[in-house]
Amino acid sequence: MYTSIGRVRSAKFVGKDLAEFYMRKKSPQKAEIYLQGALKNYLAEGWALPITHTRKQLAECQKHLGQIENYLQTSSLLASDRHLTEEERKHFCQEILNFASGQADSPGHKVVLPMHSFAHLRDLRFTPSNAVIHVGGVLSVEITVCSQMPVPVHMEQIAISVHFSIEKNSYRKTAEWLTKHKTSNGIINFPVETSPFPVSQNSLPALELYEMFERSPSDNSLNTTGIICKNVHMLLRRQESSAALDTPSGVALEDGAQVLKCGGVTLEPGANAITFRTQAKEPGTYTLRQLSASAGPVCFVLPHLYPLAQYDVYSQEPQLHVEPLADSLLAGIPQKVKFTVTTGHYTVKNGDSLQLSNVEAMLILCHAENRAVIYSNTREKASEASLRVQSSDKVTSISLPATPAYHMIEFELEVLSLPSAPATGGESNMLGMTEAQRKHKDTQKAGHCMATMDHKVSIECPWSIYSTVIALTFSVPFRTTHAVLSAGTRKYIQVCVQNLSELDFHLSDGDLVDTGDSTDLQLLPLNTKSQQHICSQQSVFFVWELTWTREPPPSLRGQFSVGFHPASEERLSISLKPYTYEFQVENFFTLYNVQAAISPPAGTDLCRTGSLCALEVSITRLSDLLEVDKDEALTESDEYFSTKLMYEVVDNSSNWAVCGKSSGVISMPVVAQATHRVHMEVMPLFAGYLPLPDVRLFKYLPHHSAHSSQLDADSWIENDSLSVDKHVDDQPDSSSIKSRGSVHSAASSEHKGLPMPRLQALPPGQVFNSSTGMQILVIPSKDDHVLEVSVT
């Protein structure tokens, strides 16, 4: 009747009374179904004490029916139930132990029970902590199991089943990759087991209680009062579909090939630490899947471990790694390089060695005190051994100490790169550069970076038939430039050495030699100190005067060399080649002297702004005919040779206004002390000490010259009005000279029928301007200006 009218809870209570009735009648088979129904209802509503009482009745029923597995499962739940007395809990625990010991001698079907009522897994710890080991390495897994039994329980075996997997395309993971992708603490915490009740009273909605009053309709007197619950339908809902936890859960025991075992363990009440050890045999990923504890035929199983617990096993190939100890290697200084040999699966035997091919520009320095340190795979120092290094003309042999697999050998060697600067062919042309120097040429010019040199060394290792090629990059600590200085006909070579490194150096014995074929050229050093200190990012200058006995040579091929060592160290004990810098200077001797002079207007002592002043330009030939003069511009007459020059007066500072002709072509005799003077007028635009305008000289080559180079933009005449000096016999038309902004080539002009002469700039050393740096005083003019001001 209760079931038909929907009062299921009342029906369950009647069923429990019927179960007690059938148990007194010795009919447990009829009582079981009513006890299961009542227990299911209590579990759904979360009534702890009725659950414990009903389970005790159910255990008695299952024992009479001979349901061993169900009885043992219910007994484990009661043995861990804190609502029972200690004696009652021990009784049910002893029931499990008696069954396990009674069936030990006659193995048969195993009774598999869920572990949540027996014990729970609290945490797991890997050693090593990153859970990464190599093939053949030993891994330790320590678990903490909290026993919920009231007495110590001896377990024959506690095991963890392991699932092995190989990921596609990554079955040979390296230790570096695994270390980056694994956690480092090695501890995995598991959540506490949930309550055995599917629905806890704490998770139900709050009671909505209201007062209820009933009054008499005649006199409105209070007859009854009470409390009603308006949400009883939510608190007492039917939960027929929820399964009771006392029924067999269908837990299956995995029988895998990979199992971690620990035998003869006694679980004390509370926390127990259990350690498993395993030796890896195959690379891959190992996942811990299932925890089981066995006592005779009884096996408590935790079917799944969550969060996921895994460890990785790798197989590593032998490796060689070479790196400098400093941030950058400097050429010319012995510096240490660290060699690291990771043996991997290879065992280094006595007699194994590294064979390094010698590089001509790099030396490997051998010392008797070289030693190697052997580390385990976990960076623990295992041993230390002496290192024997032998060097010949072509090969340097490094004997390795005997080392087991999956260890590391570390040792340091000193290397030395012979210093040299990039060879140059002139002020702006660099020749003979290596590939690395060419790569850094633009960067060096822009940011004063150190030029680099790459030395590739081939190393033959005993574990491979192939050679390993490493590249060591050395930075040249110095940046060197040269310049040709003139003082009339006297010539000087200046070499500037700039320290681009972070170290301070001592420079000594700076020397410059001519490596060319000239026999009468002499270099006289003007440096007073034999040793100079150069700080970081500072420069030092070396100067030599050039003298020759007969005709000056057409070029100078110079080689500068200087010894150096760090200021913080004493002079190196080994014999080193000095730092060298090679360069070549063409046509460095002076052919012409240019002098400019400005005189004030007649009748005045000083130049005034806005007044025309006389400018006289004197161009003097300083030597007779030389080999360098023999070109297309040279013409021969009855008395002497002559060449055509073009002059140009330019004031880039806009202090002067050149009035009239500012450029022209002259025929210059190629005779010593031959002088040509040009007169023109200039007007000062500002008052003060003004520098004189610049005077430029060009070689004027005829249009049929085959050897003249194409002129750049700076070499063309930049003047709109060009006239030719009156002393020149063959005056070219002014239209034949490039004017400002013209971009037409000689070919395009010849295409129009106009022969186009060419201009060739004289090298800087061939023209000496003796008026460079001179200034002239200009005073303001005395003109009065009338300013009308209207005030309203």
GUMI-436305 format. One record per residue (C-alpha): residue in three letters; x, y, z. Coordinates in steps of 0.5 Angstrom, whole numbers, plus 2048, in hexadecimal, padded with zeros to 3 digits. Each point is the difference from the previous one (the first is absolute). Layout:
BEGIN
ALAXYZ ...
***
This chain:
BEGIN
MET800800800 TYR806805802 THR8037FF7F9 SER7FA8007FC ILE7FE807803 GLY8078037FF ARG8037FF808 VAL8067FD7FE ARG804802806 SER7FA7FD804 ALA8007F97FC LYS808800801 PHE7FF800808 VAL7FA7FB800 GLY8057FC7FB LYS806800806 ASP7FB7FE805 LEU7FE7FA7FC ALA8087FF7FF GLU8007FF807 PHE7FA7FC801 TYR8037FB7FA MET807800804 ARG7FD7FE806 LYS7FC7FA7FC LYS8077FE7FE SER7FE8027F9 PRO8068047FE GLN7FF7FF7F8 LYS7F9804801 ALA803806804 GLU8068027FC ILE7FC8037FB TYR7FC804805 LEU807802803 GLN8038027FA GLY7FA8057FE ALA800803807 LEU808801800 LYS7FF8037F9 ASN7FB805803 TYR804802806 LEU8068017FB ALA7FC8047FC GLU7FE805805 GLY807800804 TRP7FE7FD807 ALA8067FD803 LEU7FE7FC806 PRO7FA7FC7FC ILE8057FF7FB THR8057FD805 HIS7FA7FC803 THR7FD7FD7FA ARG8077FE7FD LYS8017FC807 GLN7FA7FC7FE LEU8028007F9 ALA8067FD802 GLU7FD7FA804 CYS7FB7FF7FB GLN8067FF7FA LYS8047FC805 HIS7FA7FB801 LEU7FF8007F8 GLY8077FE7FF GLN8018067FC ILE808801801 GLU8018057FC ASN7FB805802 TYR8017FE807 LEU807802800 GLN7FE8067FC THR7FB802806 SER8057FE805 SER8058057FD LEU7FB806800 LEU7FF7FE808 ALA8077FF802 SER8018077FD ASP7FA803803 ARG801805806 HIS7F97FF802 LEU8017F9803 THR8047FF806 GLU8077FE800 GLU7FF7F9802 GLU7FA7FF7FA ARG8058037FB LYS8067FB802 HIS7FB7FA800 PHE7FE8027F8 CYS8078017FF GLN8027F9803 GLU7FB7FD7FB ILE8038037FA LEU8077FD803 ASN7FD7F9802 PHE7FE7FF7F9 ALA8068027FD SER8047FC804 GLY7FC7FA800 GLN8008007F8 ALA8088017FF ASP8017F9800 SER7FB7FE7FB PRO8018067FA GLY7FA8017FC HIS7FB8057FE LYS803807802 VAL7FB805804 VAL8018077FD LEU7FD805804 PRO8008087FF MET806803804 HIS7FC806802 SER7FD7FD807 PHE8077FD802 ALA8058057FE HIS8018067FC LEU8068037FC ARG802807803 ASP8078017FB LEU8057FE7FC ARG8078027FF PHE8057FF7FB THR8087FF801 PRO8038037FB SER7FB806801 ASN7FF8017F9 ALA7FE7F97FF VAL8058007FA ILE8057FA800 HIS8047FD7FA VAL8007F97FE GLY8037FC806 GLY7FF805805 VAL7FD7FF806 LEU7F9803802 SER7FD800807 VAL7F8801801 GLU7FE802807 ILE7F9800802 THR7FC801806 VAL7FA7FC802 CYS7FC802806 SER7FD7F9803 GLN7F8801802 MET8017F9804 PRO800800808 VAL8057FB800 PRO8077FF7FC VAL7FF7FC7FA HIS8057FC7FD MET8008007F8 GLU8047FB7FC GLN8018057FB ILE7FE8077FE ALA8018017F8 ILE7FF8057FB SER7FE7FE7F9 VAL8048047FB HIS7FE8027F8 PHE8068017FB SER7FF8047FA ILE8058037FB GLU7FD8077FD LYS8018007F8 ASN8068047FD SER803801808 TYR8027F9802 ARG807803801 LYS7FE806804 THR807803803 ALA801802807 GLU8008087FF TRP7F97FF7FD LEU7FD7FC805 THR803804805 LYS7FD8077FD HIS7F97FC800 LYS7FF7FD807 THR7FF802807 SER806801804 ASN7FD7FE807 GLY7FE7F97FF ILE7FA800805 ILE7F97FE7FD ASN7FA801805 PHE7FA7FC800 PRO7F9803802 VAL7FD7FD806 GLU7FB7FB7FF THR7F9803800 SER7FB7FE805 PRO7FC7F97FF PHE7FA803800 PRO7FD8027F9 VAL7FD806802 SER802804807 GLN7FB804804 ASN8058067FF SER7FF8007F9 LEU7F8800801 PRO7FC8067FF ALA7FF804807 LEU7F97FF803 GLU7FB8057FF LEU7FC7FF806 TYR7FA805802 GLU7FB800806 MET7F97FD7FF PHE7FA802805 GLU7F97FE800 ARG7FA804803 SER7F97FE802 PRO7FB8037FA SER7FB802806 ASP804804805 ASN8078017FC SER8037FC806 LEU8077FC7FF ASN7FF7F97FF THR8067FD7FD THR8078037FE GLY8067FC7FD ILE8068017FB ILE7FF7FE7F8 CYS8067FF7FB LYS7FE8037F9 ASN8067FD7FC VAL7FF7F9803 HIS7FF7FD7F9 MET8088027FF LEU8027FD806 LEU7FD7F97FF ARG8007FF7F9 ARG8007F97FD GLN8077FE7FE GLU7FF7F97FE SER8058007FB SER806801805 ALA8047FA801 ALA8027FE807 LEU807800801 ASP7FF7F9803 THR7FF7FC7FA PRO8067FD7FC SER8038067FC GLY8037FB7FB VAL807803801 ALA8057FC7FB LEU8077FE802 GLU8058027FA ASP8057FB7FE GLY8058047FD ALA8077FE7FE GLN803806804 VAL7FF800807 LEU804803806 LYS7FF7FB806 CYS802801807 GLY7FF7FA805 GLY7FF7FF807 VAL7FD806802 THR7FC801807 LEU7FB8067FF GLU800804807 PRO7F9804801 GLY8028077FD ALA8058027FB ASN8057FB7FE ALA8068017FB ILE8017FB7FB THR8068007FB PHE8017FD7F9 ARG8067FF7FC THR8017FF7F8 GLN8058007FB ALA7FE8027F9 LYS8027FC7FA GLU7FC8037FB PRO7FF8077FE GLY7F9803800 THR7FB803805 TYR7FD7FB805 THR7FA802804 LEU7FE7FD807 ARG7F97FE7FF GLN7FD7FC805 LEU8027FE808 SER7FE7FA803 ALA8027FD807 SER7FF7F8801 ALA7FF7FC806 GLY7FF7F97FE PRO7FA7FF7FB VAL7FE807802 CYS8028067FC PHE7FE807801 VAL8018047FA LEU8008087FE PRO7FE7FF7F8 HIS8038077FE LEU805805802 TYR7FE8077FF PRO8038057FF LEU8057FC7FB ALA8067FE803 GLN8067FE7FA TYR807800800 ASP8048007F9 VAL8067FC7FE TYR8058027FB SER8067FD7FC GLN8058067FE GLU8058007FB PRO807802802 GLN8018077FF LEU806805800 HIS7FF808802 VAL805805800 GLU7FF807802 PRO804806803 LEU800802807 ALA8008077FE ASP7FB8047FD SER8048017FA LEU8077FD7FE LEU8058057FE ALA8067FF7FB GLY807800803 ILE7FE7FE807 PRO8007F9803 GLN7F97FF802 LYS7FD7FA803 VAL7FB7FB7FC LYS7FB7FB803 PHE7FF7F97FD THR7FB7FC803 VAL7FF7F97FE THR7F97FD801 THR8017F87FF GLY7F97FE7FF HIS8007F97FF TYR8077FF7FE THR8057FE806 VAL8078047FF LYS8067FB800 ASN807801802 GLY8038027F9 ASP7FA8047FE SER8028077FD LEU7FE8067FD GLN8048027FA LEU8008077FE SER8028037F9 ASN805806801 VAL7FE8067FD GLU8068057FE ALA7FE806803 MET7FD7FD807 LEU8057FC805 ILE7FE7FB805 LEU804801806 CYS8027FA804 HIS801800807 ALA8037FB805 GLU7FA801805 ASN7FA7FF7FC ARG7FB7FC803 ALA7F97FD7FF VAL7FA800804 ILE7FB7FA800 TYR7F9801802 SER7FA7FC800 ASN7FA8017FC THR7FD804806 ARG806805800 GLU8037FC806 LYS808800800 ALA8027F97FF SER8078007FF GLU8068057FE ALA8067FD7FB SER8068047FD LEU7FF8017F8 ARG8067FF7FC VAL8008047FA GLN8057FF7FA SER8018057FA SER8037FF7F9 ASP8018047FA LYS7F97FE7FD VAL7FC7FD806 THR7FF801808 SER7FE7F9804 ILE7FC801806 SER8007F9804 LEU7FA7FF804 PRO7FF7FD806 ALA7FC7F9801 THR7F9802801 PRO7F97FC801 ALA7FA8017FC TYR7FC806801 HIS805804803 MET8038077FF ILE8088027FF GLU802807800 PHE8068037FF GLU8038077FE LEU8068027FB GLU8038067FE VAL8008027F9 LEU8038067FD SER7FE8047F9 LEU8068037FD PRO7FE8087FF SER8008037FA ALA7FC8067FD PRO7FC8007F9 ALA8058027FB THR7FE8077FC GLY8028027F9 GLY7FF808802 GLU7FC804804 SER7FA7FD7FF ASN8017FA7FC MET8017F9804 LEU8037FA7FD GLY8027F9802 MET7FA800805 THR7FD7F9802 GLU7F97FE7FF ALA7FF802808 GLN8038077FF ARG7FC8017FA LYS7FA7FF803 HIS801805806 LYS8048057FC ASP7F98047FF THR7FF7FF808 GLN807802802 LYS7FF8077FC ALA7F9801803 GLY8017FF807 HIS8077FF801 CYS7FF7F8801 MET8067FB801 ALA8027FD7FA THR7FF7F8801 MET8047FA7FD ASP7FD7F9800 HIS8047FA801 LYS7FD7F97FE VAL8037FA803 SER7FE7F97FE ILE8007FB806 GLU8007F97FF CYS7FC7FC806 PRO8017F9802 TRP7F97FE800 SER7FF8037F9 ILE8037FF7F9 TYR7FE8077FE SER804806802 THR7FD805804 VAL8018087FE ILE800805805 ALA8018087FE LEU803804805 THR7FF8087FF PHE806804802 SER7FF808801 VAL8068047FE PRO800805806 PHE8038067FC ARG7FE8047FA THR8068037FC THR7FF8067FB HIS8068037FC ALA8018077FD VAL8058047FC LEU801807803 SER8048057FC ALA804806802 GLY8028037F9 THR8047FB7FD ARG8017FC806 LYS7FC7FA801 TYR7FE7FC806 ILE7FC7FA802 GLN7FC800806 VAL7FD7F9802 CYS7FA800805 VAL7FF7FA805 GLN7F9800803 ASN7FF7FC806 LEU7F87FD7FF SER8007FB805 GLU7FF800808 LEU8077FF802 ASP806805801 PHE8067FE7FC HIS808802800 LEU8028017F9 SER8087FF7FF ASP8058017FA GLY7FC8037FB ASP8037FF7F9 LEU7FE8027F9 VAL8047FC7FA ASP8008017F8 THR7FE7F97FD GLY8018037F9 ASP8058007FB SER803807802 THR807801802 ASP801807802 LEU7FA801804 GLN801801807 LEU7FB800806 LEU802805806 PRO7FC7FE806 LEU7FE806804 ASN7FD7FD806 THR804801807 LYS7FD7FB804 SER8027F87FF GLN7FA7FE804 GLN7F9803800 HIS7FA7FF804 ILE7F97FF7FD CYS7FA800803 SER7F97FD7FE GLN7FD8047FB GLN8068057FF SER8058017FA VAL807800800 PHE8048047FA PHE8077FE7FD VAL8038047FB TRP8067FF7FB GLU8038057FB LEU8027FE7F9 THR8068027FC TRP8037FE7FA THR8078017FD ARG7FE8007F8 GLU7F98007FD PRO7FA7FF805 PRO7FD7F97FF PRO7FA7FF7FC SER7FD7FD806 LEU8017FD807 ARG7FE7F9803 GLY801801807 GLN7FF7FB806 PHE7FF802807 SER8017FC806 VAL800801807 GLY8007FB806 PHE7FB800805 HIS7FD7FD807 PRO7FB801805 ALA801806805 SER7FE7FB805 GLU8057FB7FF GLU8087FF7FF ARG8038007F9 LEU7FE7F97FD SER8057FA801 ILE7FF7FD7FA SER8028037F9 LEU7FB8037FC LYS7FF8047FA PRO7FF807800 TYR7F98037FE THR8018027F9 TYR7FD8057FB GLU8028007F9 PHE7FE8067FB GLN8028037F9 VAL8008077FE GLU8008037F9 ASN8038067FE PHE801803806 PHE8068057FE THR7FE8087FF LEU8008027F9 TYR7FC807801 ASN800805805 VAL7FA805800 GLN800806804 ALA7FA805801 ALA801808802 ILE7FA805801 SER802807800 PRO7FB806802 PRO7FE8057FB ALA8058067FE GLY800805805 THR7FE7FC806 ASP8047FC805 LEU7FA7FB801 CYS7FB7FC7FD ARG7F9802801 THR7F97FD7FF GLY7FD8017F9 SER8068037FD LEU8047FC7FA CYS8077FD802 ALA8057FE7FC LEU8027F8800 GLU8067FD7FE VAL8017F97FF SER8077FD7FE ILE8017F97FE THR8087FE800 ARG8037FA7FD LEU8057FD805 SER8037FA7FC ASP8027FF7F9 LEU7FD7FB7FC LEU7FF7F9803 GLU7FD7F97FE VAL7F9802803 ASP8008067FB LYS8007FC7FA ASP7F98007FE GLU7FB8027FB ALA800807803 LEU8088017FE THR8028047FA GLU8078017FE SER8028077FD ASP8078027FE GLU803802806 TYR7FC7FC806 PHE7FA7FB801 SER7F9803802 THR7FA7FE803 LYS7F9803801 LEU7FD801806 MET7F9803802 TYR7FF804807 GLU7FA801803 VAL7FF805806 VAL7FA7FE805 ASP7FE803806 ASN7FC7FA804 SER7FF805806 SER7FC8057FC ASN805806803 TRP8028027F9 ALA7FC8027FA VAL8057FE7FA CYS7FF8067FA GLY8017FE7F9 LYS8047FA7FE SER8017FB806 SER8037FA7FC GLY8057FF7F9 VAL8047FC7FD ILE808802800 SER8067FD7FC MET8057FE805 PRO8077FF7FF VAL8037FA803 VAL806803802 ALA802801808 GLN7FE807802 ALA7FC8017FA THR7FA805803 HIS7F98027FD ARG7FC806804 VAL7F98017FF HIS7FD806802 MET7F8801802 GLU7FC804804 VAL7FC7FE806 MET7FB803805 PRO8007FF808 LEU7F97FF802 PHE801800808 ALA805803804 GLY8057FD805 TYR8067FB7FE LEU7FE7FD7FA PRO8037FA7FD LEU8038007F9 PRO7FC7FD7FB ASP8027F97FD VAL8047FF7FA ARG7FF7F97FD LEU8057FD7FA PHE7FE7FB7FB LYS8037FD7FA TYR7FD8027F9 LEU8007FA7FC PRO7FE8007F9 HIS7FA7FD7FD HIS8037FA7FD SER8047FE806 ALA7FF7F8801 HIS803800807 SER7FC805804 SER7FB7FE805 GLN7F9802800 LEU800806804 ASP7FB800806 ALA7FB805802 ASP805804805 SER8068007FA TRP7FB8047FB ILE801808800 GLU7FA803804 ASN8008067FD ASP7FB8037FB SER8048057FD LEU8077FD7FE SER8058047FC VAL8077FE7FE ASP807804802 LYS8028057FA HIS8077FD800 VAL7FD7F97FE ASP8017FF7F8 ASP7FB7FB7FF GLN7FA802804 PRO7FA7FB800 ASP7F9803800 SER7FD801806 SER7FA7FB7FE SER8057FA800 ILE801801807 LYS7FB7FC805 SER7FB806803 ARG7FD7FF807 GLY7FA7FB800 SER8027FD7FA VAL8007F87FF HIS8017FF7F9 SER8067FB7FF ALA8068017FB ALA7FC7FA7FB SER7FA804800 SER8048077FE GLU8047FC7FB HIS7F97FE7FD LYS7FE8077FF GLY8078027FD LEU803804805 PRO8077FD802 MET800800808 PRO806800804 ARG8017FD806 LEU802802807 GLN8057FC805 ALA800802807 LEU808800802 PRO8017FC806 PRO800803807 GLY808800801 GLN8028037F9 VAL7FD807802 PHE802804806 ASN7FC806802 SER804804804 SER7FB805801 THR7FB7FB804 GLY7FE802807 MET8028087FE GLN7FB805802 ILE7FF8077FE LEU7FD806804 VAL7F98037FD ILE7FD806803 PRO7F9802800 SER7FF8057FA LYS7FE808803 ASP7FA8017FB ASP7FA803804 HIS7F97FE7FF VAL7FA804802 LEU7FA7FC803 GLU7FA804800 VAL7FB7FE806 SER7F9802800 VAL7FC801807 THR7F9800801 
***
